[in-house]
Amino acid sequence: MKRGIVLSFLVLLPMIWSFSPAPTEERFGSEALIGIWINDEKTVKVKIERLGSKYFGKIVWLEKPNWPDGTLKTDKFNPDPNLRSIPFIGLRIVKDLVYMGDDEWGKGSLYDPEHGKTYGCKISLTDGDTAEIRGYLG
């Protein structure tokens, strides 16, 4: 089964994502978001997992793990100078999502490591095969 996700930020460019569930697992309700997501350009994979009652996502693969100068991509734009050496791979970019019911998760945040900005985040599964992620200010 292949599932897609539309990522649209009010302040960022939209992205299309696809979902690859475990081969024999179907996920329903609050578990439907769990898995590995890859954008249509096939440049980044994000793993969504549940920790306690909240959902988090971290970068697990990058097509280009290095900056154009050849150095490893790190969180160099993080507003906290102590966190700027953390590599993109393994970086948690989706945090604290709560399942709201009806295939919606909200009250979380989405971090953009290429700009060092954090946005509010809401994810909605629309038809079982697609989802929409909204990053917003405030």
Disulfide bonds with the S-S distance in Angstrom:
none
